[in-house]
Amino acid sequence: MVNVMNEIIEKSVQFRVAALSPRITSDRLYVLQSEIQELQRQLLKIKLSCRELVTTSFTDKQWENFAFVVADNPKLSSLMSQVSSLDTDHIH
């Protein structure tokens, strides 16, 4: 996963540099952007496989412990609250 993330960063820098060069064609920029998007799809695929592993293997107790751990982080705590309400909405 880290390798793909690093490659995305490298390609993004290449794109920004190329975009400033008058010698680089629009077609080349399209190709670079497509390469970045493909890497982003690969990264998403990896993240979703990790998500699936967690969502299918965590016990209720592990979810409670996770919620406790992220409670001190306002952003994560807020996300957990939204997930809880989303889960409750879909149950009914």
HUCORBEL-V28235 format. One record per pair of residues at least 12 apart in sequence whose C-alpha atoms are under 10 Angstrom apart, sorted by the first residue. I is the first residue (numbers start at 1). J is the second residue. D is the distance in whole Angstrom. If there is no record, write none. Layout:
((I	J	D) (I	J	D))
This chain:
((1	42	9) (1	43	6) (1	44	9) (1	45	10) (1	46	7) (1	47	8) (2	43	9) (3	43	10) (4	36	10) (4	39	6) (4	40	8) (4	42	8) (4	43	6) (4	46	10) (5	39	8) (5	40	8) (5	42	10) (5	43	7) (6	39	10) (7	35	10) (7	36	8) (7	39	8) (7	40	10) (8	35	9) (8	36	6) (8	37	9) (8	38	9) (8	39	6) (8	40	7) (8	43	9) (9	36	9) (10	36	9) (11	32	7) (11	33	8) (11	35	8) (11	36	6) (11	39	9) (12	32	8) (12	33	8) (12	35	10) (12	36	7) (14	29	10) (14	32	8) (14	33	10) (15	28	9) (15	29	7) (15	30	9) (15	31	10) (15	32	6) (15	33	7) (15	36	9) (16	29	9) (16	32	10) (18	32	9) (63	80	10) (66	80	9) (67	79	10) (67	80	7) (67	81	9))
